[in-house]
Each structure stands twice: as C-alpha cells, then as structure tokens.
Amino acid sequence: MAAIETHMLLLNENSLNILVVVNMSWIFLILGVAAEAMSHLALKETEGFTKPLPRAFVLLGHLAAFMFLGQAMKGSASHDQLFKRAQSLVS
C-alpha cells in the first residue's frame, strides 16, 4: 500500500509541474503572437524600410516572435516528457 501512495504522490507532484509548463507555453505563445502583430504594424510605417525606428521595431518584433514561439514549442516538448515520466511511475 505504501508503494501506491508514493506513486500517487509523485504523480500528483508531476501533474503540478505539467500544469506549470502548459501555462508557460501558452504565455510564450501569446507573447509571440503579440510580437508578430507589433512588427506587422510597424512594417506599414517603415515606408519601404526608409525610416529607421519602425524598421528596428520590425526586426526586433520578428526576432522576439521567433524566440517566444521557440520557447512555447520547447515547453510543449517538456510537457510530453513529464507526461511520459508520470505514466512510467504508474506502471
């Protein structure tokens, strides 16, 4: 009986970790979309990439979007690993 309680405790601990990873993935996804939208709005203001400030916003916005989306995908992979680890504890 003690082994089952330990597994349930570990599974509960891992499920909390999974919830944190999923929430951070969603936050990174939202930040990536916001950065992409900001860069597209700035793209209209560059007037053929002749204005330096909007051009900097376009480049930084695209860079930030790729970084945030990469972090969102990384968190998604971590979520899969935690889920597999939790399954192995139950088996």
DSSP file (Angstrom, degrees, kcal/mol; ACC not computed):
  #  RESIDUE AA STRUCTURE BP1 BP2  ACC     N-H-->O    O-->H-N    N-H-->O    O-->H-N    TCO  KAPPA ALPHA  PHI   PSI    X-CA   Y-CA   Z-CA
    1    1 A M     >        0   0    0      0, 0.0     4,-1.9     0, 0.0     5,-0.2   0.000 360.0 360.0 360.0 -34.5    0.0    0.0    0.0
    2    2 A A  H  >  +     0   0    0      1,-0.2     4,-2.2     2,-0.2     5,-0.2   0.866 360.0  55.5 -65.6 -35.3    2.9    2.4    0.7
    3    3 A A  H  > S+     0   0    0      1,-0.2     4,-2.2     2,-0.2    -1,-0.2   0.901 107.2  49.3 -65.4 -39.6    4.2    2.0   -2.8
    4    4 A I  H  > S+     0   0    0      2,-0.2     4,-2.5     1,-0.2    -1,-0.2   0.910 110.5  50.1 -66.0 -41.9    0.9    3.0   -4.4
    5    5 A E  H  X S+     0   0    0     -4,-1.9     4,-2.3     2,-0.2    -1,-0.2   0.889 110.1  51.0 -63.4 -38.8    0.7    6.1   -2.1
    6    6 A T  H  X S+     0   0    0     -4,-2.2     4,-2.7     2,-0.2    -2,-0.2   0.923 111.1  47.9 -64.3 -43.9    4.3    7.1   -3.1
    7    7 A H  H  X S+     0   0    0     -4,-2.2     4,-2.9     1,-0.2    -2,-0.2   0.905 112.0  49.4 -63.6 -40.6    3.4    6.7   -6.8
    8    8 A M  H  X S+     0   0    0     -4,-2.5     4,-2.4     2,-0.2    -1,-0.2   0.887 111.1  50.0 -66.1 -37.1    0.3    8.8   -6.4
    9    9 A L  H  X S+     0   0    0     -4,-2.3     4,-2.2     2,-0.2    -2,-0.2   0.924 113.5  45.3 -65.8 -44.5    2.2   11.4   -4.5
   10   10 A L  H  X S+     0   0    0     -4,-2.7     4,-2.7     2,-0.2    -2,-0.2   0.897 112.9  50.8 -65.4 -40.0    4.9   11.5   -7.3
   11   11 A L  H  X S+     0   0    0     -4,-2.9     4,-2.6     2,-0.2    -2,-0.2   0.914 110.5  49.2 -63.8 -42.2    2.2   11.6  -10.0
   12   12 A N  H  X S+     0   0    0     -4,-2.4     4,-1.5     2,-0.2    -1,-0.2   0.897 111.4  49.8 -63.1 -39.9    0.5   14.4   -8.2
   13   13 A E  H  X S+     0   0    0     -4,-2.2     4,-1.5     1,-0.2    -2,-0.2   0.914 112.8  46.8 -65.2 -42.3    3.8   16.3   -8.0
   14   14 A N  H  X S+     0   0    0     -4,-2.7     4,-2.5     1,-0.2    -2,-0.2   0.871 106.8  57.1 -68.0 -36.5    4.4   15.7  -11.7
   15   15 A S  H  X S+     0   0    0     -4,-2.6     4,-2.0     1,-0.2    -1,-0.2   0.855 105.0  52.4 -65.6 -31.6    0.9   16.8  -12.7
   16   16 A L  H  X S+     0   0    0     -4,-1.5     4,-1.8     2,-0.2    -1,-0.2   0.905 109.4  49.5 -66.1 -40.4    1.6   20.1  -10.9
   17   17 A N  H  X S+     0   0    0     -4,-1.5     4,-2.2     1,-0.2    -2,-0.2   0.888 108.7  53.1 -63.6 -38.8    4.8   20.5  -13.0
   18   18 A I  H  X S+     0   0    0     -4,-2.5     4,-2.6     1,-0.2    -1,-0.2   0.910 106.6  52.1 -63.7 -42.1    2.8   19.7  -16.1
   19   19 A L  H  X S+     0   0    0     -4,-2.0     4,-2.3     1,-0.2    -1,-0.2   0.895 109.6  49.5 -62.0 -39.4    0.3   22.4  -15.4
   20   20 A V  H  X S+     0   0    0     -4,-1.8     4,-2.3     2,-0.2    -1,-0.2   0.918 111.6  48.6 -65.3 -43.3    3.1   25.0  -14.9
   21   21 A V  H  X S+     0   0    0     -4,-2.2     4,-2.1     2,-0.2    -2,-0.2   0.909 111.9  48.9 -64.4 -42.6    4.7   24.0  -18.2
   22   22 A V  H  X S+     0   0    0     -4,-2.6     4,-2.0     2,-0.2    -1,-0.2   0.927 111.3  49.5 -64.5 -43.8    1.5   24.2  -20.1
   23   23 A N  H  X S+     0   0    0     -4,-2.3     4,-2.0     1,-0.2    -2,-0.2   0.909 111.4  48.4 -63.0 -41.9    0.6   27.6  -18.7
   24   24 A M  H  X S+     0   0    0     -4,-2.3     4,-2.7     1,-0.2    -1,-0.2   0.870 108.3  55.5 -66.3 -35.4    4.1   29.0  -19.6
   25   25 A S  H  X S+     0   0    0     -4,-2.1     4,-2.2     1,-0.2    -1,-0.2   0.918 108.5  47.7 -62.1 -42.3    3.8   27.6  -23.1
   26   26 A W  H  X S+     0   0    0     -4,-2.0     4,-2.4     2,-0.2    -1,-0.2   0.890 111.0  51.0 -65.9 -38.8    0.5   29.5  -23.6
   27   27 A I  H  X S+     0   0    0     -4,-2.0     4,-2.5     2,-0.2    -2,-0.2   0.930 111.2  47.8 -64.8 -44.3    2.1   32.7  -22.2
   28   28 A F  H  X S+     0   0    0     -4,-2.7     4,-2.3     1,-0.2    -2,-0.2   0.885 111.0  52.1 -63.3 -37.6    5.0   32.4  -24.6
   29   29 A L  H  X S+     0   0    0     -4,-2.2     4,-2.3    -5,-0.2    -2,-0.2   0.931 110.5  47.1 -63.9 -44.9    2.6   31.7  -27.5
   30   30 A I  H  X S+     0   0    0     -4,-2.4     4,-2.3     1,-0.2    -2,-0.2   0.906 112.5  49.7 -63.9 -41.8    0.6   34.8  -26.7
   31   31 A L  H  X S+     0   0    0     -4,-2.5     4,-2.4     2,-0.2    -1,-0.2   0.884 110.1  51.8 -64.0 -37.7    3.8   36.9  -26.4
   32   32 A G  H  X S+     0   0    0     -4,-2.3     4,-2.2     2,-0.2    -2,-0.2   0.911 110.5  47.2 -64.5 -42.3    5.0   35.5  -29.7
   33   33 A V  H  X S+     0   0    0     -4,-2.3     4,-2.5     2,-0.2    -2,-0.2   0.905 112.3  50.4 -65.8 -40.9    1.7   36.5  -31.4
   34   34 A A  H  X S+     0   0    0     -4,-2.3     4,-2.4     2,-0.2    -2,-0.2   0.905 110.6  49.1 -64.3 -41.2    1.8   39.9  -29.9
   35   35 A A  H  X S+     0   0    0     -4,-2.4     4,-2.1     2,-0.2    -1,-0.2   0.897 111.9  49.1 -65.1 -39.7    5.4   40.5  -31.0
   36   36 A E  H  X S+     0   0    0     -4,-2.2     4,-1.8     2,-0.2    -2,-0.2   0.911 111.6  48.6 -65.7 -42.0    4.5   39.4  -34.6
   37   37 A A  H  X S+     0   0    0     -4,-2.5     4,-2.1     1,-0.2    -2,-0.2   0.901 110.7  51.5 -64.5 -40.8    1.5   41.7  -34.6
   38   38 A M  H  X S+     0   0    0     -4,-2.4     4,-2.1     1,-0.2    -1,-0.2   0.899 109.7  49.6 -62.5 -40.8    3.6   44.6  -33.4
   39   39 A S  H  X S+     0   0    0     -4,-2.1     4,-1.6     1,-0.2    -1,-0.2   0.849 109.6  51.3 -69.8 -31.8    6.1   44.0  -36.1
   40   40 A H  H  X S+     0   0    0     -4,-1.8     4,-1.0     2,-0.2    -1,-0.2   0.869 109.6  49.8 -72.8 -35.1    3.5   43.9  -38.8
   41   41 A L  H  X S+     0   0    0     -4,-2.1     4,-0.8     1,-0.2     3,-0.4   0.910 112.1  48.2 -65.8 -40.2    2.0   47.2  -37.6
   42   42 A A  H  X S+     0   0    0     -4,-2.1     4,-0.7     1,-0.2     3,-0.4   0.810 100.8  66.7 -68.6 -29.2    5.5   48.7  -37.7
   43   43 A L  H >< S+     0   0    0     -4,-1.6     3,-0.8     1,-0.2     4,-0.4   0.870  97.1  54.0 -60.6 -36.6    6.1   47.3  -41.2
   44   44 A K  H >< S+     0   0    0     -4,-1.0     3,-0.6    -3,-0.4    -1,-0.2   0.846 107.5  51.4 -65.1 -32.8    3.4   49.6  -42.6
   45   45 A E  H 3< S+     0   0    0     -4,-0.8    -1,-0.2    -3,-0.4    -2,-0.2   0.550  89.2  79.0 -83.6  -7.8    5.1   52.6  -41.0
   46   46 A T  T <X>S-     0   0    0     -3,-0.8     4,-1.8    -4,-0.7     5,-1.6   0.757  82.6-147.7 -73.1 -22.6    8.6   51.9  -42.5
   47   47 A E  T <45S-     0   0    0     -3,-0.6     3,-0.4    -4,-0.4    -3,-0.1   0.971  80.3 -26.6  51.2  62.2    7.6   53.3  -45.9
   48   48 A G  T  45S-     0   0    0     -5,-0.3    -1,-0.2     1,-0.2    -4,-0.1   0.807 114.8 -66.1  74.6  30.9    9.9   50.9  -47.8
   49   49 A F  T  45S+     0   0    0     -6,-0.3    -1,-0.2     1,-0.1    -2,-0.2   0.797 106.4 121.9  60.1  32.5   12.3   50.4  -44.9
   50   50 A T  T  <5 +     0   0    0     -4,-1.8    -3,-0.2    -3,-0.4    -2,-0.1   0.700  54.2  73.7 -94.2 -21.9   13.4   54.1  -45.2
   51   51 A K     >< -     0   0    0     -5,-1.6     4,-1.5     1,-0.1     5,-0.1  -0.824  69.5-154.8 -95.3 125.2   12.5   55.1  -41.6
   52   52 A P  H  > S+     0   0    0      0, 0.0     4,-2.1     0, 0.0     5,-0.2   0.869  85.1  53.7 -70.7 -37.4   15.0   53.6  -39.0
   53   53 A L  H  > S+     0   0    0      2,-0.2     4,-1.9     1,-0.2     5,-0.2   0.955 112.9  41.1 -67.9 -49.2   12.8   53.5  -35.9
   54   54 A P  H  > S+     0   0    0      0, 0.0     4,-2.1     0, 0.0    -1,-0.2   0.869 113.1  56.7 -64.0 -31.9    9.9   51.5  -37.4
   55   55 A R  H  X S+     0   0    0     -4,-1.5     4,-2.3     1,-0.2    -2,-0.2   0.899 106.0  50.0 -63.5 -39.8   12.5   49.3  -39.2
   56   56 A A  H  X S+     0   0    0     -4,-2.1     4,-2.8     1,-0.2     5,-0.3   0.897 109.3  51.8 -64.9 -39.9   14.1   48.5  -35.8
   57   57 A F  H  X S+     0   0    0     -4,-1.9     4,-2.3     2,-0.2    -2,-0.2   0.878 109.3  50.7 -63.6 -37.1   10.6   47.6  -34.4
   58   58 A V  H  X S+     0   0    0     -4,-2.1     4,-2.3     2,-0.2     5,-0.2   0.956 114.4  42.3 -64.3 -49.8   10.0   45.2  -37.4
   59   59 A L  H  X S+     0   0    0     -4,-2.3     4,-2.1     1,-0.2    -2,-0.2   0.924 118.3  44.3 -65.7 -44.8   13.3   43.4  -37.0
   60   60 A L  H  X S+     0   0    0     -4,-2.8     4,-2.8     2,-0.2    -1,-0.2   0.864 112.3  53.9 -67.9 -35.4   13.1   43.2  -33.2
   61   61 A G  H  X S+     0   0    0     -4,-2.3     4,-2.4    -5,-0.3    -2,-0.2   0.921 110.6  45.0 -64.9 -43.9    9.4   42.1  -33.4
   62   62 A H  H  X S+     0   0    0     -4,-2.3     4,-2.3     2,-0.2    -2,-0.2   0.909 114.2  49.5 -66.6 -40.8   10.2   39.3  -35.7
   63   63 A L  H  X S+     0   0    0     -4,-2.1     4,-2.1    -5,-0.2    -2,-0.2   0.930 112.8  47.0 -62.3 -45.7   13.2   38.2  -33.6
   64   64 A A  H  X S+     0   0    0     -4,-2.8     4,-2.9     1,-0.2     5,-0.2   0.894 110.1  53.9 -63.7 -39.5   11.1   38.3  -30.4
   65   65 A A  H  X S+     0   0    0     -4,-2.4     4,-2.6     1,-0.2     5,-0.2   0.926 109.6  46.8 -62.0 -44.8    8.3   36.4  -32.1
   66   66 A F  H  X S+     0   0    0     -4,-2.3     4,-2.1     2,-0.2    -1,-0.2   0.896 113.8  48.7 -64.1 -39.2   10.7   33.6  -33.2
   67   67 A M  H  X S+     0   0    0     -4,-2.1     4,-2.1     2,-0.2    -2,-0.2   0.937 114.0  44.9 -66.4 -45.8   12.2   33.4  -29.7
   68   68 A F  H  X S+     0   0    0     -4,-2.9     4,-2.1     2,-0.2    -2,-0.2   0.907 114.0  48.8 -66.2 -41.3    8.8   33.3  -27.9
   69   69 A L  H  X S+     0   0    0     -4,-2.6     4,-2.1    -5,-0.2    -1,-0.2   0.872 109.9  53.0 -67.4 -35.3    7.4   30.7  -30.3
   70   70 A G  H  X S+     0   0    0     -4,-2.1     4,-2.2    -5,-0.2    -1,-0.2   0.902 109.4  48.5 -63.1 -41.0   10.5   28.6  -29.9
   71   71 A Q  H  X S+     0   0    0     -4,-2.1     4,-2.3     2,-0.2    -2,-0.2   0.871 108.7  54.0 -66.8 -36.4   10.1   28.7  -26.1
   72   72 A A  H  X S+     0   0    0     -4,-2.1     4,-1.5     2,-0.2    -2,-0.2   0.911 111.1  45.4 -63.9 -41.1    6.4   27.8  -26.5
   73   73 A M  H  X S+     0   0    0     -4,-2.1     4,-1.9     2,-0.2    -2,-0.2   0.880 110.3  54.2 -69.2 -37.1    7.4   24.7  -28.5
   74   74 A K  H  X S+     0   0    0     -4,-2.2     4,-2.0     1,-0.2    -2,-0.2   0.905 108.4  49.3 -62.7 -42.0   10.2   23.8  -26.0
   75   75 A G  H  X S+     0   0    0     -4,-2.3     4,-1.9     1,-0.2    -1,-0.2   0.840 106.9  56.1 -65.5 -33.7    7.7   23.9  -23.2
   76   76 A S  H  X S+     0   0    0     -4,-1.5     4,-1.6     2,-0.2    -1,-0.2   0.891 107.5  48.4 -65.3 -39.4    5.4   21.6  -25.2
   77   77 A A  H  X S+     0   0    0     -4,-1.9     4,-2.0     2,-0.2    -2,-0.2   0.894 109.6  52.5 -67.1 -39.7    8.1   19.1  -25.6
   78   78 A S  H  X S+     0   0    0     -4,-2.0     4,-2.5     1,-0.2    -2,-0.2   0.875 105.1  56.2 -62.5 -36.8    8.8   19.3  -21.8
   79   79 A H  H  X S+     0   0    0     -4,-1.9     4,-2.2     1,-0.2    -1,-0.2   0.915 106.8  49.0 -61.3 -43.7    5.1   18.6  -21.2
   80   80 A D  H  X S+     0   0    0     -4,-1.6     4,-2.3     1,-0.2    -1,-0.2   0.902 110.9  50.1 -63.4 -41.2    5.3   15.4  -23.2
   81   81 A Q  H  X S+     0   0    0     -4,-2.0     4,-2.2     1,-0.2    -2,-0.2   0.908 111.0  48.4 -64.9 -41.6    8.4   14.2  -21.3
   82   82 A L  H  X S+     0   0    0     -4,-2.5     4,-2.3     2,-0.2    -1,-0.2   0.885 110.8  51.5 -65.8 -37.9    6.7   14.9  -18.0
   83   83 A F  H  X S+     0   0    0     -4,-2.2     4,-2.1     2,-0.2    -2,-0.2   0.918 110.6  47.6 -65.6 -43.0    3.6   13.1  -19.0
   84   84 A K  H  X S+     0   0    0     -4,-2.3     4,-2.1     2,-0.2    -2,-0.2   0.887 111.6  51.4 -64.4 -38.1    5.6   10.0  -20.1
   85   85 A R  H  X S+     0   0    0     -4,-2.2     4,-1.4     1,-0.2    -2,-0.2   0.897 109.6  49.5 -65.7 -39.4    7.6   10.1  -16.8
   86   86 A A  H  X S+     0   0    0     -4,-2.3     4,-1.3     1,-0.2    -2,-0.2   0.884 109.9  51.6 -66.4 -37.7    4.3   10.2  -14.9
   87   87 A Q  H  X S+     0   0    0     -4,-2.1     4,-1.8     1,-0.2    -2,-0.2   0.887 106.8  53.4 -64.9 -38.6    3.0    7.3  -16.9
   88   88 A S  H  < S+     0   0    0     -4,-2.1    -1,-0.2     1,-0.2    -2,-0.2   0.821 105.3  54.7 -68.1 -29.0    6.1    5.2  -16.1
   89   89 A L  H  < S+     0   0    0     -4,-1.4    -1,-0.2     1,-0.2    -2,-0.2   0.849 108.7  48.0 -70.3 -33.7    5.6    5.9  -12.4
   90   90 A V  H  <        0   0    0     -4,-1.3    -2,-0.2     1,-0.2    -1,-0.2   0.856 360.0 360.0 -74.7 -34.8    2.1    4.5  -12.5
   91   91 A S     <        0   0    0     -4,-1.8    -1,-0.2    -5,-0.1    -2,-0.2   0.484 360.0 360.0 -69.5 360.0    3.1    1.3  -14.5
